[in-house]
Structures are given as C-alpha cells and as structure tokens.
C-alpha cells in the first residue's frame, strides 16, 4: 500500500492527497457503519460517506494514471487533475461536515439558507470536477499510445464517465409533490431526489441504498462514472488473456472487442436510465426492460463473435476454439 501510494504521489500529488484522504474516510466509515446505528433519510448515517469515499478513492488514482499517459498538453493535464482534486475534495469536505457533523441531508436540502449555500458550493465543486474530466477527454483525443485498443478504451471510458457525471443533473429536478408546493408559493425543504416516482427515504438495497420500490438515477450515475475504470480494465484484461488465447494477440481483434464492450457499457447506461425514468426499481424490471437487456446481450455477443474473426489472423480456427 505504501509503495502504491508513493507511485500515485509521483504521478499527481493533488490526486494522491485526495485518494489518501478517501482511504482514511473509508476506514472511518467502516467503523461508523459497524458501531453507529444512527440513520439519515431512512439510511445508515455513514452509508453516503462510505459510498462516496469508495468511488472517489477509485476515481482519483485512475485519473492520475490517465494523465500520466498524456504527452501533448501534459501541463494542461496536470492542472485539470488539480482542478478535479480541488472540486471533488471540496465536495467531500462538505459531505463530511453536513452529514457526519451536522447530521443533515446534503443533496437537495433547501431547509435553511445555510443548507442552500452548501448545496450551491457542492454544485460548483461537482461542475468543476465534471469540467476537468471533460477536458481530460479532449486531451486524450490528441495522444498517440502504443496500444490502439487501450487508446480506444481510455477515450471512450473517459467520455462515458464525463457523461455519467452529467446525468446527475437529472436528480435535481423537483418531484411532482415538490413542484406542487412550489406552484402554490411554498418552499419545500427538499428540491430534487434520487428516487423517481416516489420520495426519497423508502426501502433500498443494503449499503448502496438504491430504491427497491421506485426508479433510482443513482444507478445510472454510478455505472456511468465508473466507465473510466471498466473499459481500460477490459483492454488490459484482453492483453493478459492474449498469452492464453492467441487470437487476442492481434491488436485489431482487441480493439474491436473494446468497441463492442463500449457499446455494451453505453447500453447498460441507457437501459438503467430508461428504467429509472419510468419509476421502475432495478430489482423489479418489467418485460420491456428484460427485453431490452436481452437485446443488448445479443448485440454484444454477436459483436464479440464478429470481433474475433478478422481476416488474416494465423491459426484462427484453433484460436477460436480456445477462446
């Protein structure tokens, strides 16, 4: 762990500081979940900090690694990483203060002027982090890396992650009940929410908190932002598997498989968003959701089969049997 931390600091010190802080917060949250039975909006008080700590602890070193691959515009990339670290670090500090110290909801809270101010600062930090990630997408478009499959995975993964961050905006629209209060000249204490079709605070999955009775945009947001890890990991896994399956030693095959994986991942984002917007729980899919999922699986499977059958791959038939 110490060696990993030193490498991360050498890659990008501000992102290393952010990741280290998230590891400490993660440890504190584990103890909090085990020893503190307080709840907030019908969920364990430490659950939200726990989830955010894990997510940011994964995101920060991934972004640092991506920036280490940037040759053209390296200085601009360093500043984008720093902007991300400051924006996300500010949001995490506000989360700890509002949730763990004040014992008050963080997102969508309009109960007091202080809550509104914290929400506005939070939104600024989130937009800052999103803008920095989008800028990294642009930088990666101009980089020439040795492995074209990994290049595609990095570009598409970062682009989908930026889109996943943007999808969070959909959660800040007033629910029908909140809009009714606003239309009547009132001021609801909460504006926006994670759950579609119901108010927040209903039954949810353990730890994750995703609604089991209504649509939940957190799922789409979560899936989207972690494309930045998933697709590069796919590309690296294909390289590792190429030692066992010769067909994967062909760079074109790996690149096509990455494209197929990108289509599949984007499809998951689209289906979970569509499901949530119809007020449907992730654990209660209807026939249309199941049909769309089956269609996506079929498209990805067909794409994978076609990807490993390029012309000119030596011993293709033998390699396909092994694959």
Secondary structure, DSSP 8 states (H G I E B T S, - for coil): -HHHHHHHHHH-HHHHHHHHHHHHHHHHHHHHHHH---EETTEETTHHHHHHHHHHHHHHHHHHHHHHT--TTHHHHHHHHHHHHHHHHHHHHHHIIIIIIS----TTB-SSHHHHHHHHHHHHHHHHHHHHHHHHHHHHHT---S-HHHHHHHHHHHHHHHHHHHGGGGGGS--HHHHHHHHTT---SB---SEESS-TTS-B-TTT--BSSSEEHHHHHHHHHTHHHHHHHHHHHHHHHTTT-GGGGSHHHHHHHHHHHHHHHHHHHHHHHHHHHTT--TTS--HHHHHHHHHHHHHHHHHHHHHT--TT-TTHHHHHHH-
